């Protein structure tokens, strides 16, 4: 059994957890999440913690106990504090704006790119070049950021594109001029 799965996952009194019919439901101030637990893993849910119990006799039970512990910990963190991802637009004329759940990007194409944000993801734009995405679901947030980034991935010659905050692009040298003698 993994070290992560041995420790109970604690949460505050404002968060509610329920485990019925192999489905874990966690409710908090940022939303509600559900997850179906595999049959080789069971959970002991109390008012202030969740304990993972795995069937260590089966290979699947040993393999899944750490994974399930990590997923449950992310669920609890998501409904209590939430997750945030920041994307930066680097390039001349690159800008973004959000209207409701629709993100509109100007990325140097002949047309604006429109992206509908999922319901669990909330977005805001700072200075037209910084997109802040917030959600209680870590997986959906990461998938949304990856899909937005796919419209204009960073390129190594000029460093233009959609970057994660703090990301460093390894730059390449351009073509060298041929010397004539």
C-alpha positions in Angstrom: 0.0 0.0 0.0 1.3 3.4 -0.9 2.4 5.9 1.8 -0.1 8.4 0.4 -3.0 6.0 0.8 -2.1 5.1 4.4 -2.8 8.6 5.7 -6.4 9.8 6.1 -7.5 12.8 4.0 -8.8 15.5 6.4 -11.2 18.2 5.5 -13.0 21.0 7.5 -16.6 21.0 8.8 -17.9 23.0 5.9 -17.1 20.2 3.5 -19.4 17.2 3.3 -18.4 13.7 1.9 -20.7 10.8 1.2 -19.9 7.3 0.0 -22.7 5.1 -1.3 -22.9 2.4 -4.0 -19.2 2.8 -4.9 -19.6 6.5 -5.6 -17.9 9.2 -3.6 -19.6 12.6 -3.5 -17.7 15.6 -2.0 -19.5 19.0 -1.5 -17.8 22.2 -0.5 -18.0 26.0 -1.1 -16.6 25.8 -4.6 -18.9 23.1 -5.9 -19.7 19.4 -5.9 -17.7 16.5 -7.4 -18.5 12.8 -7.8 -16.2 9.9 -8.6 -16.8 6.1 -9.0 -14.4 4.1 -6.9 -13.2 0.8 -8.3 -14.4 -2.4 -6.6 -10.9 -3.3 -5.2 -10.8 -0.1 -3.1 -13.2 1.0 -0.4 -13.5 4.1 1.6 -14.2 4.9 5.3 -15.9 8.3 5.4 -16.2 10.2 8.7 -17.3 13.8 9.4 -13.7 15.1 9.2 -11.7 12.6 7.1 -11.6 9.9 4.4 -9.6 6.8 4.8 -8.7 4.5 1.8 -8.8 0.7 2.3 -7.5 -1.4 -0.6 -7.6 -5.1 -1.3 -3.9 -5.8 -1.0 -4.4 -9.4 -2.2 -5.1 -8.3 -5.8 -2.7 -6.6 -8.1 -5.4 -4.1 -9.1 -6.1 -3.2 -5.5 -2.4 -2.6 -4.7 -2.0 -0.5 -7.9 -5.2 1.6 -7.4 -4.9 2.5 -3.7 -2.4 5.4 -4.3 -4.2 6.6 -7.4 -7.5 6.7 -5.7 -5.9 8.5 -2.7 -4.5 11.2 -5.0 -7.8 11.7 -6.8 -9.8 11.9 -3.6 -7.2 14.4 -2.2 -7.6 16.5 -5.4 -11.4 16.4 -5.0 -11.3 17.7 -1.4 -8.8 20.4 -2.3 -10.9 21.4 -5.4 -14.2 21.9 -3.5 -12.5 23.7 -0.6 -9.8 25.9 -2.2 -10.1 25.3 -5.9 -7.4 25.2 -8.7 -6.1 28.0 -10.8 -4.2 28.0 -14.1 -2.9 31.1 -15.8 -2.2 31.4 -19.5 -0.2 34.3 -21.1 -0.6 35.4 -24.7 2.8 36.4 -26.1 2.8 38.1 -29.6 2.0 41.3 -31.3 -1.8 41.8 -31.5 -2.6 38.7 -29.4 -5.4 39.4 -27.0 -8.3 37.7 -25.3 -11.7 38.6 -23.9 -14.4 36.7 -22.0 -18.1 37.2 -22.4 -20.1 34.8 -20.1 -18.6 31.4 -20.8 -17.3 32.3 -24.2 -13.6 33.0 -24.6 -12.7 35.0 -27.8 -9.0 35.0 -28.8 -7.2 37.2 -31.5 -4.1 35.1 -32.3 -3.0 36.5 -35.6 -5.4 34.5 -37.7 -7.8 36.1 -40.2 -10.7 35.4 -37.9 -11.2 35.4 -34.1 -11.0 32.1 -32.3 -14.0 31.3 -30.0 -13.9 28.7 -27.3 -16.8 27.8 -25.0 -15.6 27.2 -21.5 -17.0 24.2 -19.6 -19.6 25.0 -16.9 -17.2 24.1 -14.0 -14.5 26.4 -15.3 -14.6 30.2 -14.6 -12.4 32.5 -16.6 -11.3 36.1 -16.4 -8.9 38.2 -18.5 -6.3 40.6 -17.2 -4.7 43.2 -19.4 -6.1 41.4 -22.5 -3.0 39.1 -22.6 -3.5 37.1 -19.4 -6.2 34.4 -19.0 -7.0 33.2 -15.5 -8.9 29.9 -15.4 -10.4 28.6 -12.1 -12.2 25.4 -11.3 -12.9 22.8 -8.6 -12.1 19.9 -11.1 -8.4 19.6 -11.7 -8.7 17.3 -14.7 -11.2 19.5 -16.5 -9.1 22.6 -15.8 -6.0 21.0 -17.2 -7.8 19.8 -20.3 -9.4 23.2 -20.9 -6.0 24.9 -20.6 -4.4 22.4 -23.0 -7.2 22.9 -25.6 -6.9 26.7 -25.5 -3.1 26.4 -25.8 -3.5 24.2 -28.8 -4.8 27.1 -30.9 -1.4 28.8 -30.9 1.3 26.7 -29.2 4.6 28.4 -28.3 7.1 28.4 -31.2 10.9 28.3 -30.5 12.1 31.0 -33.0 10.3 34.2 -31.8 8.8 32.8 -28.6 5.2 33.7 -29.6 2.2 31.7 -28.6 0.0 30.8 -25.6 2.3 30.0 -22.6 1.6 28.8 -19.1 2.6 31.4 -16.5 6.3 31.2 -15.8 7.0 28.8 -18.7 10.4 29.2 -20.3 10.6 28.5 -24.1 13.9 27.1 -25.3 14.7 29.4 -28.1 16.4 28.3 -31.4 18.7 30.4 -33.5 17.2 31.5 -36.9 18.9 31.0 -40.2 22.4 32.4 -40.4 23.2 34.7 -43.3 25.7 33.1 -45.7 29.0 34.9 -45.7 30.3 36.0 -49.2 34.0 36.6 -49.8 
